[in-house]
Amino acid sequence: MFENIIGQHGAVETLRSELAKGNFPRSALFFGPPYSGKLSAALEAARVLTCQQGTGEWTCECASCRSQKELLHPHTVLLGSRYWDVEIAACADSLQRNRRPASQYLFLRSVRKLSRRFDTVVWEAEELRVKAAQEKVASLEEMLLPLEPGRELPSEKKLSDLLEEVISTCAQLAAMGRGESISVGQIRKLASWAHVTAGESKKVAILENVDRMQDSARNALLKLLEEPPESVHIIALSTRRAAIIPTILSRLRPYAFEQRGPEEESDVLGRIFREEPGHFDGLRPFFLAWKEINPEKLRQLSRRFLETVASSEEQDGDVLAELAEILPPDRRSSRERNQKEAVVSFLEELVLQLQEPLRSGTVGLEVLEGWADAVRESLMRIETFNMNPSTVTEALFLRMRDVVLRDSREHAAETLS
């Protein structure tokens, strides 16, 4: 079990023990930073739970384990948003450079992490939109047939053309649900699916980024968590545990996924994506590169933004304009999509940059906490409520500046008293 997870020894050992003893909860939360293996671990837990042999051994060849490894199991569903475009592109590149079964599995799984979100049993949309999505999914499955493990891969040129076609179709499919958090309609469909018997098989629902759900969806999920069917396991994933409402948190058994160390991230890049050692400093720079965002320029912009907030100067330039300069010219055509991606990356970088003044003590703790709250709220406004990135960044600057001014006034009052 969990041989495909690099690092995360604490979470893996706990999961392995509980699954072996039959003690895995019906409702669980896998939480931790991005790129820490939460979804891979959830999919592996689903494989073990549905194993027809009951052992969950990695080498098991039962029909259920085979379909789980290919992400085709009918009793496992996926909901929620994800960074599909960069993951699929990175896995396609790995397959082109390494024509091996492991790379074939990796690419197929990356595509189906997207396409399985459009299963009609859980995806809620108007009829014409559902029909269009299903046509895209069917088209994708036809394209994937020559890439299945066990088949001889096409020639280098044909493989390259096929992968480009798959990536293009994936982009079209993702656009049909892009930016959507899990909706109340999806949770209601999930509840209906959960209450339909699956015979002797268990059912597993994996909900990614549950912290991004709006109130109506949260309330519907809470109702399902209060009385989940006996044979159904719900695994929620989140990068921001603190953003999940307490009533939902109290019904989920937590499993912490830590930030992988440099050696483990290098191991992931080498073993999974077949990257040469030292080519990237870690997984985040790797995925930023696939977003075609310059990590160093992003870091410099984030630092200057914080310095300007902390000073008495006015805002130094337009953040969005500078973020646009970080993106290459050919990506500025899809302005709305790229602006959102760039701003989210910028906000995530701000969170990382806030760790430096915390360590050095150059900024007071109350100010740092206020800044961190402001950044988290800005991420929520974009990812959950799909607010305009320009409006969000302007409001963020003003709110962070207000935190500094309020702290200065409080210190001045203390001095006068």
Secondary structure, DSSP 8 states (H G I E B T S, - for coil): --TT--S-HHHHHHHHHHHHHT---SEEEEE-STTSSHHHHHHHHHHHHH-TTSS--TT--SHHHHHHHTT--TTEEEES---HHHHHHHHHHHHHH--SHHHHHHHHHHHHHHHGGG-TTT----HHHHHHHHHHHHHHHHHHGGGSTTS----HHHHHHHHHHHHHHHHHHHHHHTT----HHHHHHHHHHHTS--TTS-EEEEES-GGG--HHHHHHHHHHHHS--TTEEEEEEES-GGGS-HHHHTTSEEEE-----HHHHHHHHHHTT---TTSSSSHHHHHHHHTT--HHHHHHHHHHHHHHHHSSS---S-HHHHHHHHS-GGGTTSHHHHHHHHHHHHHHHHHHHTHHHHHHT-S-HHHHHHHHHHHHHHHHHHHTT---HHHHHHHHHHHHHHHHHHHHHHHHHHHH-
